[in-house]
Amino acid sequence: MSQDVMHPPPEDAEARRAIEPVICYPNQTLRAAPLDLYRAARASAQETGRLRIPAREAGCFTLSAGSFFRISCPEGSQVGDLNLFSARNLDEHFFSGKTRALHGSHVSVGDRLWSCLPYLRPMATVVDDSLAWYGVDTHGGRVHDVIGTRCDPYTHHLLQGVDYHQTCHSNLTRALATHLGKPLAEVEGLVHDVLNVFMCTGFTQDTGQYFMKASPARQGDYIEFFAEIDLLGVLSVCPGGDCGQEHSSDAATCWPLEVSIHAPAAGMLDGWYSPAPNRYARRHAPS
């Protein structure tokens, strides 16, 4: 980052930089996901549905609270962009910003995907992740990010001056419009910032720019979630492939993604209940 010559550093610049950071949202008071219960239920689960989404396309799936869904790479390394909605109320959807604030820039086992305000409750919990071993690499890259916003035709036109429709934003819009039986223009506003499944990303040390690199996912890799509420999911198979070269491209090698849904045996979730919406009174006033 270049230095502004009109504003040279003050004498105490280094002291200001050395101040210790404070975590914005300490999450120790969050109710931890009961992973042992979820894993026992998963061991009894039977597959109830499977959706294979072709390269550069998107698809929708639904499942009930208390079920599991797995996103996998059936053929090769591939990134996916995931939107989640409450199945009965599309105004309630995944909130990537708050998920990032509560759990960090990337998610893995035990982290939850939170819904938007005023609902702010867990929508899904990560229960298994074949890439959990990756951690953080020498470039600061991690997997499964809640940083990026999804590739879209508007940014593409802004930077390259041409229309390109095979972006994740457009894919999600088309799939959701088809699922709901509504016009594209009516549905587009429902599409929201995503969980970038399998995507390896971070920020550069020098300029602080968002970067992507080739996903470490390989054929057979997966991430699996427990549905905390009834869900409608929309998953785009990113036209960037493994995102190792460029975004929104016809040149990248792309592979399909697969979603499988699994329901546990009766009684395996005794004691568990679907979380209620946030209990804040919504007065928005100090008195």
MARNUVO-313376 format. One record per residue (C-alpha): y, z, x; residue number from 1. Coordinates in nm, 3 decimals, always signed. Layout:
# residues N
{c2 = Y	c3 = Z	c1 = X	k = NUM} .
...
END
This chain:
# residues 287
{c2 = +0.000	c3 = +0.000	c1 = +0.000	k = 1} .
{c2 = +0.333	c3 = -0.104	c1 = +0.150	k = 2} .
{c2 = +0.606	c3 = +0.153	c1 = +0.211	k = 3} .
{c2 = +0.939	c3 = +0.121	c1 = +0.030	k = 4} .
{c2 = +1.203	c3 = +0.095	c1 = +0.306	k = 5} .
{c2 = +1.469	c3 = +0.216	c1 = +0.063	k = 6} .
{c2 = +1.280	c3 = +0.543	c1 = +0.018	k = 7} .
{c2 = +1.147	c3 = +0.668	c1 = +0.354	k = 8} .
{c2 = +0.908	c3 = +0.964	c1 = +0.350	k = 9} .
{c2 = +1.072	c3 = +1.306	c1 = +0.330	k = 10} .
{c2 = +1.021	c3 = +1.563	c1 = +0.604	k = 11} .
{c2 = +0.752	c3 = +1.741	c1 = +0.403	k = 12} .
{c2 = +0.566	c3 = +1.423	c1 = +0.309	k = 13} .
{c2 = +0.240	c3 = +1.523	c1 = +0.473	k = 14} .
{c2 = +0.251	c3 = +1.870	c1 = +0.317	k = 15} .
{c2 = +0.292	c3 = +1.713	c1 = -0.026	k = 16} .
{c2 = -0.001	c3 = +1.479	c1 = +0.036	k = 17} .
{c2 = -0.217	c3 = +1.769	c1 = +0.154	k = 18} .
{c2 = -0.194	c3 = +1.961	c1 = -0.174	k = 19} .
{c2 = -0.545	c3 = +2.022	c1 = -0.308	k = 20} .
{c2 = -0.642	c3 = +1.825	c1 = -0.621	k = 21} .
{c2 = -0.723	c3 = +1.992	c1 = -0.951	k = 22} .
{c2 = -0.990	c3 = +1.860	c1 = -1.187	k = 23} .
{c2 = -0.812	c3 = +1.749	c1 = -1.505	k = 24} .
{c2 = -1.094	c3 = +1.832	c1 = -1.746	k = 25} .
{c2 = -1.333	c3 = +2.097	c1 = -1.607	k = 26} .
{c2 = -1.652	c3 = +2.028	c1 = -1.802	k = 27} .
{c2 = -1.844	c3 = +2.351	c1 = -1.744	k = 28} .
{c2 = -1.779	c3 = +2.456	c1 = -2.105	k = 29} .
{c2 = -1.936	c3 = +2.140	c1 = -2.247	k = 30} .
{c2 = -2.269	c3 = +2.200	c1 = -2.413	k = 31} .
{c2 = -2.523	c3 = +2.057	c1 = -2.170	k = 32} .
{c2 = -2.756	c3 = +1.790	c1 = -2.299	k = 33} .
{c2 = -3.103	c3 = +1.939	c1 = -2.369	k = 34} .
{c2 = -3.279	c3 = +1.694	c1 = -2.141	k = 35} .
{c2 = -3.613	c3 = +1.875	c1 = -2.150	k = 36} .
{c2 = -3.620	c3 = +1.842	c1 = -2.529	k = 37} .
{c2 = -3.518	c3 = +1.477	c1 = -2.514	k = 38} .
{c2 = -3.778	c3 = +1.395	c1 = -2.250	k = 39} .
{c2 = -4.055	c3 = +1.563	c1 = -2.446	k = 40} .
{c2 = -3.952	c3 = +1.366	c1 = -2.754	k = 41} .
{c2 = -3.937	c3 = +1.044	c1 = -2.553	k = 42} .
{c2 = -4.292	c3 = +1.097	c1 = -2.429	k = 43} .
{c2 = -4.411	c3 = +1.084	c1 = -2.790	k = 44} .
{c2 = -4.194	c3 = +0.789	c1 = -2.892	k = 45} .
{c2 = -4.321	c3 = +0.457	c1 = -3.019	k = 46} .
{c2 = -4.132	c3 = +0.131	c1 = -2.984	k = 47} .
{c2 = -3.974	c3 = +0.023	c1 = -3.313	k = 48} .
{c2 = -3.767	c3 = -0.276	c1 = -3.206	k = 49} .
{c2 = -3.686	c3 = -0.508	c1 = -2.919	k = 50} .
{c2 = -3.400	c3 = -0.752	c1 = -2.865	k = 51} .
{c2 = -3.376	c3 = -1.000	c1 = -2.577	k = 52} .
{c2 = -3.023	c3 = -1.130	c1 = -2.528	k = 53} .
{c2 = -2.995	c3 = -1.466	c1 = -2.349	k = 54} .
{c2 = -2.775	c3 = -1.515	c1 = -2.042	k = 55} .
{c2 = -2.401	c3 = -1.541	c1 = -2.119	k = 56} .
{c2 = -2.450	c3 = -1.430	c1 = -2.481	k = 57} .
{c2 = -2.431	c3 = -1.103	c1 = -2.676	k = 58} .
{c2 = -2.638	c3 = -0.936	c1 = -2.945	k = 59} .
{c2 = -2.622	c3 = -0.644	c1 = -3.188	k = 60} .
{c2 = -2.873	c3 = -0.367	c1 = -3.253	k = 61} .
{c2 = -2.885	c3 = -0.057	c1 = -3.473	k = 62} .
{c2 = -3.073	c3 = +0.268	c1 = -3.446	k = 63} .
{c2 = -3.086	c3 = +0.610	c1 = -3.608	k = 64} .
{c2 = -2.976	c3 = +0.939	c1 = -3.457	k = 65} .
{c2 = -3.264	c3 = +1.094	c1 = -3.267	k = 66} .
{c2 = -3.395	c3 = +0.761	c1 = -3.139	k = 67} .
{c2 = -3.384	c3 = +0.617	c1 = -2.788	k = 68} .
{c2 = -3.265	c3 = +0.283	c1 = -2.661	k = 69} .
{c2 = -3.334	c3 = +0.129	c1 = -2.323	k = 70} .
{c2 = -3.133	c3 = -0.154	c1 = -2.163	k = 71} .
{c2 = -3.334	c3 = -0.335	c1 = -1.898	k = 72} .
{c2 = -3.334	c3 = -0.634	c1 = -1.666	k = 73} .
{c2 = -3.650	c3 = -0.825	c1 = -1.764	k = 74} .
{c2 = -3.608	c3 = -1.113	c1 = -1.519	k = 75} .
{c2 = -3.341	c3 = -1.046	c1 = -1.255	k = 76} .
{c2 = -3.028	c3 = -0.858	c1 = -1.153	k = 77} .
{c2 = -2.778	c3 = -0.871	c1 = -1.437	k = 78} .
{c2 = -2.473	c3 = -0.675	c1 = -1.556	k = 79} .
{c2 = -2.410	c3 = -0.597	c1 = -1.923	k = 80} .
{c2 = -2.103	c3 = -0.484	c1 = -2.121	k = 81} .
{c2 = -2.184	c3 = -0.231	c1 = -2.394	k = 82} .
{c2 = -1.984	c3 = -0.140	c1 = -2.706	k = 83} .
{c2 = -2.100	c3 = +0.139	c1 = -2.936	k = 84} .
{c2 = -1.992	c3 = +0.218	c1 = -3.292	k = 85} .
{c2 = -2.085	c3 = +0.481	c1 = -3.544	k = 86} .
{c2 = -2.313	c3 = +0.277	c1 = -3.769	k = 87} .
{c2 = -2.142	c3 = +0.399	c1 = -4.087	k = 88} .
{c2 = -1.782	c3 = +0.404	c1 = -3.966	k = 89} .
{c2 = -1.664	c3 = +0.132	c1 = -3.730	k = 90} .
{c2 = -1.337	c3 = +0.317	c1 = -3.674	k = 91} .
{c2 = -1.541	c3 = +0.558	c1 = -3.461	k = 92} .
{c2 = -1.634	c3 = +0.385	c1 = -3.138	k = 93} .
{c2 = -1.702	c3 = +0.451	c1 = -2.771	k = 94} .
{c2 = -1.408	c3 = +0.597	c1 = -2.575	k = 95} .
{c2 = -1.452	c3 = +0.490	c1 = -2.212	k = 96} .
{c2 = -1.133	c3 = +0.666	c1 = -2.096	k = 97} .
{c2 = -1.234	c3 = +1.009	c1 = -2.220	k = 98} .
{c2 = -1.592	c3 = +0.960	c1 = -2.102	k = 99} .
{c2 = -1.446	c3 = +0.885	c1 = -1.759	k = 100} .
{c2 = -1.221	c3 = +1.190	c1 = -1.772	k = 101} .
{c2 = -1.507	c3 = +1.421	c1 = -1.871	k = 102} .
{c2 = -1.788	c3 = +1.288	c1 = -1.651	k = 103} .
{c2 = -1.637	c3 = +1.066	c1 = -1.383	k = 104} .
{c2 = -1.590	c3 = +0.697	c1 = -1.315	k = 105} .
{c2 = -1.961	c3 = +0.615	c1 = -1.344	k = 106} .
{c2 = -2.234	c3 = +0.771	c1 = -1.560	k = 107} .
{c2 = -2.597	c3 = +0.864	c1 = -1.506	k = 108} .
{c2 = -2.860	c3 = +1.109	c1 = -1.631	k = 109} .
{c2 = -2.717	c3 = +1.395	c1 = -1.837	k = 110} .
{c2 = -2.379	c3 = +1.229	c1 = -1.894	k = 111} .
{c2 = -2.270	c3 = +1.145	c1 = -2.246	k = 112} .
{c2 = -2.083	c3 = +0.856	c1 = -2.402	k = 113} .
{c2 = -1.803	c3 = +1.002	c1 = -2.616	k = 114} .
{c2 = -1.639	c3 = +0.859	c1 = -2.925	k = 115} .
{c2 = -1.269	c3 = +0.795	c1 = -2.979	k = 116} .
{c2 = -1.011	c3 = +1.027	c1 = -3.135	k = 117} .
{c2 = -1.006	c3 = +1.195	c1 = -3.381	k = 118} .
{c2 = -1.388	c3 = +1.214	c1 = -3.375	k = 119} .
{c2 = -1.451	c3 = +1.291	c1 = -3.006	k = 120} .
{c2 = -1.820	c3 = +1.373	c1 = -3.014	k = 121} .
{c2 = -2.122	c3 = +1.255	c1 = -2.813	k = 122} .
{c2 = -2.251	c3 = +0.918	c1 = -2.931	k = 123} .
{c2 = -2.533	c3 = +0.882	c1 = -2.678	k = 124} .
{c2 = -2.670	c3 = +1.066	c1 = -2.377	k = 125} .
{c2 = -2.813	c3 = +0.907	c1 = -2.064	k = 126} .
{c2 = -3.170	c3 = +1.036	c1 = -2.035	k = 127} .
{c2 = -3.317	c3 = +0.806	c1 = -1.770	k = 128} .
{c2 = -3.175	c3 = +0.572	c1 = -1.506	k = 129} .
{c2 = -3.388	c3 = +0.378	c1 = -1.258	k = 130} .
{c2 = -3.076	c3 = +0.332	c1 = -1.039	k = 131} .
{c2 = -2.992	c3 = +0.703	c1 = -1.017	k = 132} .
{c2 = -3.098	c3 = +0.686	c1 = -0.651	k = 133} .
{c2 = -2.799	c3 = +0.463	c1 = -0.562	k = 134} .
{c2 = -2.535	c3 = +0.734	c1 = -0.553	k = 135} .
{c2 = -2.220	c3 = +0.623	c1 = -0.370	k = 136} .
{c2 = -2.225	c3 = +0.355	c1 = -0.100	k = 137} .
{c2 = -2.010	c3 = +0.310	c1 = +0.211	k = 138} .
{c2 = -1.751	c3 = +0.112	c1 = +0.014	k = 139} .
{c2 = -1.721	c3 = +0.378	c1 = -0.253	k = 140} .
{c2 = -1.927	c3 = +0.173	c1 = -0.498	k = 141} .
{c2 = -2.128	c3 = +0.337	c1 = -0.777	k = 142} .
{c2 = -2.333	c3 = +0.202	c1 = -1.068	k = 143} .
{c2 = -2.277	c3 = +0.203	c1 = -1.448	k = 144} .
{c2 = -1.900	c3 = +0.220	c1 = -1.464	k = 145} .
{c2 = -1.657	c3 = +0.331	c1 = -1.732	k = 146} .
{c2 = -1.359	c3 = +0.194	c1 = -1.537	k = 147} .
{c2 = -1.353	c3 = -0.176	c1 = -1.613	k = 148} .
{c2 = -1.227	c3 = -0.307	c1 = -1.943	k = 149} .
{c2 = -1.463	c3 = -0.610	c1 = -1.989	k = 150} .
{c2 = -1.389	c3 = -0.965	c1 = -1.875	k = 151} .
{c2 = -1.175	c3 = -1.143	c1 = -2.133	k = 152} .
{c2 = -1.016	c3 = -1.486	c1 = -2.197	k = 153} .
{c2 = -0.662	c3 = -1.348	c1 = -2.197	k = 154} .
{c2 = -0.673	c3 = -1.216	c1 = -1.840	k = 155} .
{c2 = -0.859	c3 = -1.532	c1 = -1.738	k = 156} .
{c2 = -0.576	c3 = -1.744	c1 = -1.878	k = 157} .
{c2 = -0.313	c3 = -1.515	c1 = -1.720	k = 158} .
{c2 = -0.463	c3 = -1.552	c1 = -1.372	k = 159} .
{c2 = -0.602	c3 = -1.908	c1 = -1.385	k = 160} .
{c2 = -0.400	c3 = -2.080	c1 = -1.656	k = 161} .
{c2 = -0.696	c3 = -2.220	c1 = -1.850	k = 162} .
{c2 = -0.894	c3 = -2.122	c1 = -2.158	k = 163} .
{c2 = -1.245	c3 = -1.992	c1 = -2.094	k = 164} .
{c2 = -1.444	c3 = -1.860	c1 = -2.387	k = 165} .
{c2 = -1.767	c3 = -1.733	c1 = -2.231	k = 166} .
{c2 = -1.631	c3 = -1.390	c1 = -2.142	k = 167} .
{c2 = -1.775	c3 = -1.054	c1 = -2.243	k = 168} .
{c2 = -1.483	c3 = -0.991	c1 = -2.481	k = 169} .
{c2 = -1.550	c3 = -1.322	c1 = -2.656	k = 170} .
{c2 = -1.927	c3 = -1.267	c1 = -2.652	k = 171} .
{c2 = -1.888	c3 = -0.923	c1 = -2.811	k = 172} .
{c2 = -1.646	c3 = -1.062	c1 = -3.070	k = 173} .
{c2 = -1.880	c3 = -1.347	c1 = -3.168	k = 174} .
{c2 = -2.186	c3 = -1.123	c1 = -3.192	k = 175} .
{c2 = -2.008	c3 = -0.858	c1 = -3.397	k = 176} .
{c2 = -1.856	c3 = -1.118	c1 = -3.631	k = 177} .
{c2 = -2.199	c3 = -1.267	c1 = -3.693	k = 178} .
{c2 = -2.356	c3 = -0.925	c1 = -3.751	k = 179} .
{c2 = -2.085	c3 = -0.816	c1 = -3.995	k = 180} .
{c2 = -2.044	c3 = -1.157	c1 = -4.159	k = 181} .
{c2 = -1.671	c3 = -1.148	c1 = -4.100	k = 182} .
{c2 = -1.419	c3 = -1.389	c1 = -3.937	k = 183} .
{c2 = -1.365	c3 = -1.370	c1 = -3.562	k = 184} .
{c2 = -0.996	c3 = -1.280	c1 = -3.603	k = 185} .
{c2 = -1.081	c3 = -0.988	c1 = -3.830	k = 186} .
{c2 = -1.344	c3 = -0.849	c1 = -3.595	k = 187} .
{c2 = -1.179	c3 = -0.898	c1 = -3.254	k = 188} .
{c2 = -0.969	c3 = -0.583	c1 = -3.284	k = 189} .
{c2 = -1.284	c3 = -0.373	c1 = -3.314	k = 190} .
{c2 = -1.404	c3 = -0.473	c1 = -2.966	k = 191} .
{c2 = -1.319	c3 = -0.199	c1 = -2.719	k = 192} .
{c2 = -1.350	c3 = -0.101	c1 = -2.353	k = 193} .
{c2 = -1.709	c3 = -0.091	c1 = -2.240	k = 194} .
{c2 = -1.975	c3 = +0.081	c1 = -2.041	k = 195} .
{c2 = -2.048	c3 = -0.170	c1 = -1.764	k = 196} .
{c2 = -2.424	c3 = -0.132	c1 = -1.745	k = 197} .
{c2 = -2.574	c3 = -0.200	c1 = -1.397	k = 198} .
{c2 = -2.230	c3 = -0.298	c1 = -1.260	k = 199} .
{c2 = -2.149	c3 = -0.166	c1 = -0.909	k = 200} .
{c2 = -1.777	c3 = -0.094	c1 = -0.873	k = 201} .
{c2 = -1.511	c3 = +0.122	c1 = -0.714	k = 202} .
{c2 = -1.157	c3 = +0.115	c1 = -0.578	k = 203} .
{c2 = -1.050	c3 = -0.015	c1 = -0.239	k = 204} .
{c2 = -0.914	c3 = +0.243	c1 = +0.003	k = 205} .
{c2 = -0.617	c3 = +0.035	c1 = +0.118	k = 206} .
{c2 = -0.474	c3 = -0.116	c1 = -0.202	k = 207} .
{c2 = -0.651	c3 = +0.092	c1 = -0.467	k = 208} .
{c2 = -0.774	c3 = -0.223	c1 = -0.639	k = 209} .
{c2 = -1.074	c3 = -0.228	c1 = -0.867	k = 210} .
{c2 = -1.363	c3 = -0.403	c1 = -0.692	k = 211} .
{c2 = -1.710	c3 = -0.519	c1 = -0.789	k = 212} .
{c2 = -2.007	c3 = -0.599	c1 = -0.570	k = 213} .
{c2 = -2.357	c3 = -0.732	c1 = -0.628	k = 214} .
{c2 = -2.549	c3 = -0.498	c1 = -0.856	k = 215} .
{c2 = -2.844	c3 = -0.317	c1 = -0.696	k = 216} .
{c2 = -3.043	c3 = -0.374	c1 = -1.017	k = 217} .
{c2 = -3.361	c3 = -0.577	c1 = -0.987	k = 218} .
{c2 = -3.621	c3 = -0.703	c1 = -1.233	k = 219} .
{c2 = -3.756	c3 = -0.403	c1 = -1.421	k = 220} .
{c2 = -3.458	c3 = -0.173	c1 = -1.369	k = 221} .
{c2 = -3.324	c3 = +0.007	c1 = -1.674	k = 222} .
{c2 = -3.097	c3 = +0.274	c1 = -1.816	k = 223} .
{c2 = -3.204	c3 = +0.469	c1 = -2.123	k = 224} .
{c2 = -3.004	c3 = +0.662	c1 = -2.384	k = 225} .
{c2 = -3.069	c3 = +0.913	c1 = -2.661	k = 226} .
{c2 = -2.874	c3 = +0.831	c1 = -2.978	k = 227} .
{c2 = -2.681	c3 = +1.141	c1 = -3.083	k = 228} .
{c2 = -2.557	c3 = +0.971	c1 = -3.404	k = 229} .
{c2 = -2.653	c3 = +0.660	c1 = -3.602	k = 230} .
{c2 = -2.538	c3 = +0.372	c1 = -3.384	k = 231} .
{c2 = -2.444	c3 = +0.007	c1 = -3.391	k = 232} .
{c2 = -2.460	c3 = -0.133	c1 = -3.040	k = 233} .
{c2 = -2.321	c3 = -0.464	c1 = -2.915	k = 234} .
{c2 = -2.428	c3 = -0.579	c1 = -2.569	k = 235} .
{c2 = -2.290	c3 = -0.877	c1 = -2.376	k = 236} .
{c2 = -2.484	c3 = -1.035	c1 = -2.091	k = 237} .
{c2 = -2.197	c3 = -1.079	c1 = -1.846	k = 238} .
{c2 = -2.122	c3 = -1.438	c1 = -1.734	k = 239} .
{c2 = -2.065	c3 = -1.293	c1 = -1.389	k = 240} .
{c2 = -2.439	c3 = -1.234	c1 = -1.344	k = 241} .
{c2 = -2.480	c3 = -0.950	c1 = -1.095	k = 242} .
{c2 = -2.100	c3 = -0.960	c1 = -1.038	k = 243} .
{c2 = -2.148	c3 = -1.017	c1 = -0.666	k = 244} .
{c2 = -1.918	c3 = -1.321	c1 = -0.650	k = 245} .
{c2 = -1.686	c3 = -1.379	c1 = -0.943	k = 246} .
{c2 = -1.610	c3 = -1.281	c1 = -1.299	k = 247} .
{c2 = -1.632	c3 = -1.507	c1 = -1.606	k = 248} .
{c2 = -1.797	c3 = -1.801	c1 = -1.438	k = 249} .
{c2 = -2.029	c3 = -2.090	c1 = -1.519	k = 250} .
{c2 = -2.140	c3 = -2.088	c1 = -1.156	k = 251} .
{c2 = -2.293	c3 = -1.740	c1 = -1.134	k = 252} .
{c2 = -2.668	c3 = -1.701	c1 = -1.171	k = 253} .
{c2 = -2.730	c3 = -1.510	c1 = -1.493	k = 254} .
{c2 = -3.040	c3 = -1.352	c1 = -1.642	k = 255} .
{c2 = -3.112	c3 = -1.210	c1 = -1.989	k = 256} .
{c2 = -3.097	c3 = -0.841	c1 = -2.079	k = 257} .
{c2 = -3.333	c3 = -0.659	c1 = -2.311	k = 258} .
{c2 = -3.280	c3 = -0.369	c1 = -2.551	k = 259} .
{c2 = -3.583	c3 = -0.174	c1 = -2.673	k = 260} .
{c2 = -3.564	c3 = +0.101	c1 = -2.936	k = 261} .
{c2 = -3.805	c3 = +0.394	c1 = -2.953	k = 262} .
{c2 = -3.854	c3 = +0.660	c1 = -3.222	k = 263} .
{c2 = -4.013	c3 = +0.995	c1 = -3.138	k = 264} .
{c2 = -4.298	c3 = +1.148	c1 = -3.335	k = 265} .
{c2 = -4.217	c3 = +1.372	c1 = -3.630	k = 266} .
{c2 = -4.127	c3 = +1.727	c1 = -3.534	k = 267} .
{c2 = -4.052	c3 = +1.650	c1 = -3.170	k = 268} .
{c2 = -3.680	c3 = +1.716	c1 = -3.217	k = 269} .
{c2 = -3.708	c3 = +2.040	c1 = -3.413	k = 270} .
{c2 = -3.399	c3 = +2.248	c1 = -3.341	k = 271} .
{c2 = -3.184	c3 = +1.947	c1 = -3.255	k = 272} .
{c2 = -2.901	c3 = +1.831	c1 = -3.479	k = 273} .
{c2 = -2.662	c3 = +1.537	c1 = -3.468	k = 274} .
{c2 = -2.318	c3 = +1.651	c1 = -3.347	k = 275} .
{c2 = -2.037	c3 = +1.679	c1 = -3.601	k = 276} .
{c2 = -1.697	c3 = +1.517	c1 = -3.543	k = 277} .
{c2 = -1.447	c3 = +1.719	c1 = -3.341	k = 278} .
{c2 = -1.326	c3 = +2.028	c1 = -3.527	k = 279} .
{c2 = -0.961	c3 = +2.013	c1 = -3.425	k = 280} .
{c2 = -0.752	c3 = +2.085	c1 = -3.738	k = 281} .
{c2 = -0.532	c3 = +1.775	c1 = -3.687	k = 282} .
{c2 = -0.206	c3 = +1.956	c1 = -3.769	k = 283} .
{c2 = -0.042	c3 = +1.822	c1 = -3.452	k = 284} .
{c2 = +0.214	c3 = +2.101	c1 = -3.467	k = 285} .
{c2 = +0.245	c3 = +2.433	c1 = -3.281	k = 286} .
{c2 = +0.302	c3 = +2.633	c1 = -3.597	k = 287} .
END
